[in-house]
Each structure stands twice: as structure tokens, then as C-alpha cells.
Amino acid sequence: MSMDPELSRKLDALVKGLMIGGSVGVIGGLFFLDMRRAFVLGLIAGFFAALTRLRMDR
């Protein structure tokens, strides 16, 4: 069973965005905010960054 290459590319971009956003959020949480709040805000920012990147590639 193989996955559609377009869907695979989209999922890969979203996962990378979430991982990078969450990581940046945790680093920000170490210095500025509550750790949970920073992590969630990082995930949200990573999600929208990935969506923006997918739209720009189109």
C-alpha cells in the first residue's frame, strides 16, 4: 500500500513545522514564558508556518 506523493509531502511539511515550532516554543519557555504556554504557541506557529510554506510552493 503506497501513499500519494502529494499527501506525503504535505504531511512531511506539517510534521516538520510542528516539530520546529514546538522546539522553538520550549526554548522560549526556558527564558520567557510558562513552558506549556510556550510549547502550545510554538506548535500553533509551526502549523501556520507549514501551511504558509505549502501555499507558497503551490
mmCIF file as gemmi writes it, N, C-alpha and C atoms, coordinates in Angstrom:
data_model
loop_
_atom_site.group_PDB
_atom_site.id
_atom_site.type_symbol
_atom_site.label_atom_id
_atom_site.label_alt_id
_atom_site.label_comp_id
_atom_site.label_asym_id
_atom_site.label_entity_id
_atom_site.label_seq_id
_atom_site.pdbx_PDB_ins_code
_atom_site.Cartn_x
_atom_site.Cartn_y
_atom_site.Cartn_z
_atom_site.occupancy
_atom_site.B_iso_or_equiv
_atom_site.pdbx_formal_charge
_atom_site.auth_seq_id
_atom_site.auth_asym_id
_atom_site.pdbx_PDB_model_num
ATOM 1 N N . MET Axp A 1 ? 0.84 -1.17 0 1 0 ? 1 A 1
ATOM 2 C CA . MET Axp A 1 ? 0 0 0 1 0 ? 1 A 1
ATOM 3 C C . MET Axp A 1 ? 0.888 1.237 0 1 0 ? 1 A 1
ATOM 4 N N . SER Axp A 2 ? 0.791 2.031 -1.04 1 0 ? 2 A 1
ATOM 5 C CA . SER Axp A 2 ? 1.647 3.211 -1.137 1 0 ? 2 A 1
ATOM 6 C C . SER Axp A 2 ? 0.815 4.477 -0.93 1 0 ? 2 A 1
ATOM 7 N N . MET Axp A 3 ? 1.485 5.485 -0.397 1 0 ? 3 A 1
ATOM 8 C CA . MET Axp A 3 ? 0.819 6.754 -0.122 1 0 ? 3 A 1
ATOM 9 C C . MET Axp A 3 ? 1.011 7.693 -1.306 1 0 ? 3 A 1
ATOM 10 N N . ASP Axp A 4 ? 0.029 8.5 -1.542 1 0 ? 4 A 1
ATOM 11 C CA . ASP Axp A 4 ? 0.084 9.51 -2.586 1 0 ? 4 A 1
ATOM 12 C C . ASP Axp A 4 ? 1.277 10.436 -2.318 1 0 ? 4 A 1
ATOM 13 N N . PRO Axp A 5 ? 2.136 10.697 -3.302 1 0 ? 5 A 1
ATOM 14 C CA . PRO Axp A 5 ? 3.31 11.55 -3.068 1 0 ? 5 A 1
ATOM 15 C C . PRO Axp A 5 ? 2.95 12.967 -2.622 1 0 ? 5 A 1
ATOM 16 N N . GLU Axp A 6 ? 1.844 13.497 -3.112 1 0 ? 6 A 1
ATOM 17 C CA . GLU Axp A 6 ? 1.421 14.848 -2.727 1 0 ? 6 A 1
ATOM 18 C C . GLU Axp A 6 ? 1.01 14.878 -1.255 1 0 ? 6 A 1
ATOM 19 N N . LEU Axp A 7 ? 0.259 13.884 -0.83 1 0 ? 7 A 1
ATOM 20 C CA . LEU Axp A 7 ? -0.159 13.794 0.571 1 0 ? 7 A 1
ATOM 21 C C . LEU Axp A 7 ? 1.045 13.577 1.479 1 0 ? 7 A 1
ATOM 22 N N . SER Axp A 8 ? 1.966 12.754 1.032 1 0 ? 8 A 1
ATOM 23 C CA . SER Axp A 8 ? 3.181 12.517 1.806 1 0 ? 8 A 1
ATOM 24 C C . SER Axp A 8 ? 3.988 13.797 1.981 1 0 ? 8 A 1
ATOM 25 N N . ARG Axp A 9 ? 4.084 14.61 0.944 1 0 ? 9 A 1
ATOM 26 C CA . ARG Axp A 9 ? 4.818 15.874 1.021 1 0 ? 9 A 1
ATOM 27 C C . ARG Axp A 9 ? 4.155 16.838 1.994 1 0 ? 9 A 1
ATOM 28 N N . LYS Axp A 10 ? 2.809 16.887 1.957 1 0 ? 10 A 1
ATOM 29 C CA . LYS Axp A 10 ? 2.072 17.776 2.854 1 0 ? 10 A 1
ATOM 30 C C . LYS Axp A 10 ? 2.227 17.349 4.308 1 0 ? 10 A 1
ATOM 31 N N . LEU Axp A 11 ? 2.087 16.048 4.555 1 0 ? 11 A 1
ATOM 32 C CA . LEU Axp A 11 ? 2.236 15.557 5.922 1 0 ? 11 A 1
ATOM 33 C C . LEU Axp A 11 ? 3.649 15.783 6.444 1 0 ? 11 A 1
ATOM 34 N N . ASP Axp A 12 ? 4.633 15.585 5.583 1 0 ? 12 A 1
ATOM 35 C CA . ASP Axp A 12 ? 6.024 15.814 5.973 1 0 ? 12 A 1
ATOM 36 C C . ASP Axp A 12 ? 6.249 17.272 6.35 1 0 ? 12 A 1
ATOM 37 N N . ALA Axp A 13 ? 5.701 18.192 5.573 1 0 ? 13 A 1
ATOM 38 C CA . ALA Axp A 13 ? 5.855 19.613 5.868 1 0 ? 13 A 1
ATOM 39 C C . ALA Axp A 13 ? 5.162 19.976 7.175 1 0 ? 13 A 1
ATOM 40 N N . LEU Axp A 14 ? 3.976 19.423 7.417 1 0 ? 14 A 1
ATOM 41 C CA . LEU Axp A 14 ? 3.257 19.723 8.655 1 0 ? 14 A 1
ATOM 42 C C . LEU Axp A 14 ? 3.979 19.169 9.876 1 0 ? 14 A 1
ATOM 43 N N . VAL Axp A 15 ? 4.498 17.964 9.766 1 0 ? 15 A 1
ATOM 44 C CA . VAL Axp A 15 ? 5.226 17.37 10.895 1 0 ? 15 A 1
ATOM 45 C C . VAL Axp A 15 ? 6.486 18.168 11.196 1 0 ? 15 A 1
ATOM 46 N N . LYS Axp A 16 ? 7.215 18.549 10.166 1 0 ? 16 A 1
ATOM 47 C CA . LYS Axp A 16 ? 8.419 19.355 10.381 1 0 ? 16 A 1
ATOM 48 C C . LYS Axp A 16 ? 8.077 20.705 11.004 1 0 ? 16 A 1
ATOM 49 N N . GLY Axp A 17 ? 7.011 21.335 10.525 1 0 ? 17 A 1
ATOM 50 C CA . GLY Axp A 17 ? 6.598 22.617 11.086 1 0 ? 17 A 1
ATOM 51 C C . GLY Axp A 17 ? 6.226 22.504 12.55 1 0 ? 17 A 1
ATOM 52 N N . LEU Axp A 18 ? 5.488 21.453 12.9 1 0 ? 18 A 1
ATOM 53 C CA . LEU Axp A 18 ? 5.089 21.254 14.286 1 0 ? 18 A 1
ATOM 54 C C . LEU Axp A 18 ? 6.295 20.967 15.181 1 0 ? 18 A 1
ATOM 55 N N . MET Axp A 19 ? 7.225 20.159 14.685 1 0 ? 19 A 1
ATOM 56 C CA . MET Axp A 19 ? 8.407 19.834 15.491 1 0 ? 19 A 1
ATOM 57 C C . MET Axp A 19 ? 9.294 21.06 15.717 1 0 ? 19 A 1
ATOM 58 N N . ILE Axp A 20 ? 9.515 21.816 14.674 1 0 ? 20 A 1
ATOM 59 C CA . ILE Axp A 20 ? 10.36 23.005 14.807 1 0 ? 20 A 1
ATOM 60 C C . ILE Axp A 20 ? 9.662 24.056 15.666 1 0 ? 20 A 1
ATOM 61 N N . GLY Axp A 21 ? 8.368 24.26 15.433 1 0 ? 21 A 1
ATOM 62 C CA . GLY Axp A 21 ? 7.622 25.225 16.227 1 0 ? 21 A 1
ATOM 63 C C . GLY Axp A 21 ? 7.593 24.864 17.701 1 0 ? 21 A 1
ATOM 64 N N . GLY Axp A 22 ? 7.348 23.595 17.992 1 0 ? 22 A 1
ATOM 65 C CA . GLY Axp A 22 ? 7.344 23.144 19.379 1 0 ? 22 A 1
ATOM 66 C C . GLY Axp A 22 ? 8.7 23.301 20.039 1 0 ? 22 A 1
ATOM 67 N N . SER Axp A 23 ? 9.75 23.014 19.285 1 0 ? 23 A 1
ATOM 68 C CA . SER Axp A 23 ? 11.11 23.151 19.825 1 0 ? 23 A 1
ATOM 69 C C . SER Axp A 23 ? 11.447 24.601 20.131 1 0 ? 23 A 1
ATOM 70 N N . VAL Axp A 24 ? 11.109 25.487 19.228 1 0 ? 24 A 1
ATOM 71 C CA . VAL Axp A 24 ? 11.35 26.913 19.458 1 0 ? 24 A 1
ATOM 72 C C . VAL Axp A 24 ? 10.52 27.4 20.637 1 0 ? 24 A 1
ATOM 73 N N . GLY Axp A 25 ? 9.298 26.895 20.753 1 0 ? 25 A 1
ATOM 74 C CA . GLY Axp A 25 ? 8.456 27.258 21.882 1 0 ? 25 A 1
ATOM 75 C C . GLY Axp A 25 ? 9.046 26.831 23.212 1 0 ? 25 A 1
ATOM 76 N N . VAL Axp A 26 ? 9.605 25.625 23.261 1 0 ? 26 A 1
ATOM 77 C CA . VAL Axp A 26 ? 10.223 25.148 24.503 1 0 ? 26 A 1
ATOM 78 C C . VAL Axp A 26 ? 11.445 25.994 24.853 1 0 ? 26 A 1
ATOM 79 N N . ILE Axp A 27 ? 12.234 26.349 23.862 1 0 ? 27 A 1
ATOM 80 C CA . ILE Axp A 27 ? 13.384 27.213 24.123 1 0 ? 27 A 1
ATOM 81 C C . ILE Axp A 27 ? 12.908 28.562 24.647 1 0 ? 27 A 1
ATOM 82 N N . GLY Axp A 28 ? 11.855 29.098 24.06 1 0 ? 28 A 1
ATOM 83 C CA . GLY Axp A 28 ? 11.28 30.343 24.57 1 0 ? 28 A 1
ATOM 84 C C . GLY Axp A 28 ? 10.729 30.173 25.972 1 0 ? 28 A 1
ATOM 85 N N . GLY Axp A 29 ? 10.188 29.007 26.263 1 0 ? 29 A 1
ATOM 86 C CA . GLY Axp A 29 ? 9.654 28.728 27.584 1 0 ? 29 A 1
ATOM 87 C C . GLY Axp A 29 ? 10.732 28.683 28.651 1 0 ? 29 A 1
ATOM 88 N N . LEU Axp A 30 ? 11.919 28.305 28.261 1 0 ? 30 A 1
ATOM 89 C CA . LEU Axp A 30 ? 13.026 28.279 29.221 1 0 ? 30 A 1
ATOM 90 C C . LEU Axp A 30 ? 13.384 29.68 29.693 1 0 ? 30 A 1
ATOM 91 N N . PHE Axp A 31 ? 13.155 30.679 28.852 1 0 ? 31 A 1
ATOM 92 C CA . PHE Axp A 31 ? 13.612 32.03 29.166 1 0 ? 31 A 1
ATOM 93 C C . PHE Axp A 31 ? 12.498 33.025 29.456 1 0 ? 31 A 1
ATOM 94 N N . PHE Axp A 32 ? 11.341 32.903 28.784 1 0 ? 32 A 1
ATOM 95 C CA . PHE Axp A 32 ? 10.373 33.99 28.829 1 0 ? 32 A 1
ATOM 96 C C . PHE Axp A 32 ? 9.019 33.615 29.423 1 0 ? 32 A 1
ATOM 97 N N . LEU Axp A 33 ? 8.407 32.521 28.97 1 0 ? 33 A 1
ATOM 98 C CA . LEU Axp A 33 ? 7.019 32.201 29.296 1 0 ? 33 A 1
ATOM 99 C C . LEU Axp A 33 ? 6.915 30.919 30.118 1 0 ? 33 A 1
ATOM 100 N N . ASP Axp A 34 ? 5.686 30.627 30.516 1 0 ? 34 A 1
ATOM 101 C CA . ASP Axp A 34 ? 5.377 29.323 31.082 1 0 ? 34 A 1
ATOM 102 C C . ASP Axp A 34 ? 5.655 28.266 30.002 1 0 ? 34 A 1
ATOM 103 N N . MET Axp A 35 ? 6.24 27.145 30.401 1 0 ? 35 A 1
ATOM 104 C CA . MET Axp A 35 ? 6.683 26.123 29.441 1 0 ? 35 A 1
ATOM 105 C C . MET Axp A 35 ? 5.514 25.587 28.599 1 0 ? 35 A 1
ATOM 106 N N . ARG Axp A 36 ? 4.391 25.285 29.22 1 0 ? 36 A 1
ATOM 107 C CA . ARG Axp A 36 ? 3.253 24.738 28.46 1 0 ? 36 A 1
ATOM 108 C C . ARG Axp A 36 ? 2.712 25.749 27.466 1 0 ? 36 A 1
ATOM 109 N N . ARG Axp A 37 ? 2.574 26.986 27.909 1 0 ? 37 A 1
ATOM 110 C CA . ARG Axp A 37 ? 2.047 28.029 27.025 1 0 ? 37 A 1
ATOM 111 C C . ARG Axp A 37 ? 2.994 28.246 25.844 1 0 ? 37 A 1
ATOM 112 N N . ALA Axp A 38 ? 4.283 28.286 26.12 1 0 ? 38 A 1
ATOM 113 C CA . ALA Axp A 38 ? 5.258 28.498 25.052 1 0 ? 38 A 1
ATOM 114 C C . ALA Axp A 38 ? 5.239 27.339 24.06 1 0 ? 38 A 1
ATOM 115 N N . PHE Axp A 39 ? 5.111 26.108 24.563 1 0 ? 39 A 1
ATOM 116 C CA . PHE Axp A 39 ? 5.074 24.941 23.685 1 0 ? 39 A 1
ATOM 117 C C . PHE Axp A 39 ? 3.858 24.983 22.771 1 0 ? 39 A 1
ATOM 118 N N . VAL Axp A 40 ? 2.691 25.274 23.333 1 0 ? 40 A 1
ATOM 119 C CA . VAL Axp A 40 ? 1.461 25.322 22.532 1 0 ? 40 A 1
ATOM 120 C C . VAL Axp A 40 ? 1.527 26.46 21.514 1 0 ? 40 A 1
ATOM 121 N N . LEU Axp A 41 ? 2.001 27.62 21.927 1 0 ? 41 A 1
ATOM 122 C CA . LEU Axp A 41 ? 2.139 28.722 20.972 1 0 ? 41 A 1
ATOM 123 C C . LEU Axp A 41 ? 3.13 28.373 19.866 1 0 ? 41 A 1
ATOM 124 N N . GLY Axp A 42 ? 4.194 27.659 20.206 1 0 ? 42 A 1
ATOM 125 C CA . GLY Axp A 42 ? 5.15 27.213 19.198 1 0 ? 42 A 1
ATOM 126 C C . GLY Axp A 42 ? 4.532 26.236 18.217 1 0 ? 42 A 1
ATOM 127 N N . LEU Axp A 43 ? 3.702 25.324 18.722 1 0 ? 43 A 1
ATOM 128 C CA . LEU Axp A 43 ? 3.011 24.379 17.832 1 0 ? 43 A 1
ATOM 129 C C . LEU Axp A 43 ? 2.077 25.107 16.874 1 0 ? 43 A 1
ATOM 130 N N . ILE Axp A 44 ? 1.348 26.076 17.394 1 0 ? 44 A 1
ATOM 131 C CA . ILE Axp A 44 ? 0.425 26.842 16.547 1 0 ? 44 A 1
ATOM 132 C C . ILE Axp A 44 ? 1.199 27.606 15.477 1 0 ? 44 A 1
ATOM 133 N N . ALA Axp A 45 ? 2.282 28.245 15.89 1 0 ? 45 A 1
ATOM 134 C CA . ALA Axp A 45 ? 3.097 28.991 14.926 1 0 ? 45 A 1
ATOM 135 C C . ALA Axp A 45 ? 3.707 28.053 13.885 1 0 ? 45 A 1
ATOM 136 N N . GLY Axp A 46 ? 4.173 26.893 14.301 1 0 ? 46 A 1
ATOM 137 C CA . GLY Axp A 46 ? 4.738 25.923 13.364 1 0 ? 46 A 1
ATOM 138 C C . GLY Axp A 46 ? 3.71 25.404 12.379 1 0 ? 46 A 1
ATOM 139 N N . PHE Axp A 47 ? 2.489 25.199 12.845 1 0 ? 47 A 1
ATOM 140 C CA . PHE Axp A 47 ? 1.41 24.748 11.97 1 0 ? 47 A 1
ATOM 141 C C . PHE Axp A 47 ? 1.131 25.777 10.881 1 0 ? 47 A 1
ATOM 142 N N . PHE Axp A 48 ? 1.002 27.041 11.29 1 0 ? 48 A 1
ATOM 143 C CA . PHE Axp A 48 ? 0.712 28.079 10.297 1 0 ? 48 A 1
ATOM 144 C C . PHE Axp A 48 ? 1.911 28.35 9.387 1 0 ? 48 A 1
ATOM 145 N N . ALA Axp A 49 ? 3.111 28.184 9.899 1 0 ? 49 A 1
ATOM 146 C CA . ALA Axp A 49 ? 4.293 28.336 9.048 1 0 ? 49 A 1
ATOM 147 C C . ALA Axp A 49 ? 4.327 27.246 7.976 1 0 ? 49 A 1
ATOM 148 N N . ALA Axp A 50 ? 3.986 26.025 8.358 1 0 ? 50 A 1
ATOM 149 C CA . ALA Axp A 50 ? 3.964 24.928 7.387 1 0 ? 50 A 1
ATOM 150 C C . ALA Axp A 50 ? 2.874 25.157 6.332 1 0 ? 50 A 1
ATOM 151 N N . LEU Axp A 51 ? 1.696 25.615 6.775 1 0 ? 51 A 1
ATOM 152 C CA . LEU Axp A 51 ? 0.637 25.906 5.806 1 0 ? 51 A 1
ATOM 153 C C . LEU Axp A 51 ? 1.053 27.01 4.848 1 0 ? 51 A 1
ATOM 154 N N . THR Axp A 52 ? 1.701 28.042 5.371 1 0 ? 52 A 1
ATOM 155 C CA . THR Axp A 52 ? 2.166 29.138 4.521 1 0 ? 52 A 1
ATOM 156 C C . THR Axp A 52 ? 3.177 28.635 3.508 1 0 ? 52 A 1
ATOM 157 N N . ARG Axp A 53 ? 4.088 27.777 3.96 1 0 ? 53 A 1
ATOM 158 C CA . ARG Axp A 53 ? 5.099 27.231 3.05 1 0 ? 53 A 1
ATOM 159 C C . ARG Axp A 53 ? 4.455 26.39 1.948 1 0 ? 53 A 1
ATOM 160 N N . LEU Axp A 54 ? 3.469 25.58 2.311 1 0 ? 54 A 1
ATOM 161 C CA . LEU Axp A 54 ? 2.789 24.76 1.296 1 0 ? 54 A 1
ATOM 162 C C . LEU Axp A 54 ? 2.058 25.645 0.287 1 0 ? 54 A 1
ATOM 163 N N . ARG Axp A 55 ? 1.438 26.707 0.748 1 0 ? 55 A 1
ATOM 164 C CA . ARG Axp A 55 ? 0.731 27.618 -0.167 1 0 ? 55 A 1
ATOM 165 C C . ARG Axp A 55 ? 1.707 28.348 -1.088 1 0 ? 55 A 1
ATOM 166 N N . MET Axp A 56 ? 2.869 28.736 -0.552 1 0 ? 56 A 1
ATOM 167 C CA . MET Axp A 56 ? 3.862 29.425 -1.385 1 0 ? 56 A 1
ATOM 168 C C . MET Axp A 56 ? 4.452 28.517 -2.455 1 0 ? 56 A 1
ATOM 169 N N . ASP Axp A 57 ? 4.576 27.213 -2.136 1 0 ? 57 A 1
ATOM 170 C CA . ASP Axp A 57 ? 5.118 26.261 -3.1 1 0 ? 57 A 1
ATOM 171 C C . ASP Axp A 57 ? 4.137 25.986 -4.233 1 0 ? 57 A 1
ATOM 172 N N . ARG Axp A 58 ? 2.869 26.213 -3.982 1 0 ? 58 A 1
ATOM 173 C CA . ARG Axp A 58 ? 1.855 25.939 -4.981 1 0 ? 58 A 1
ATOM 174 C C . ARG Axp A 58 ? 1.788 26.984 -6.037 1 0 ? 58 A 1
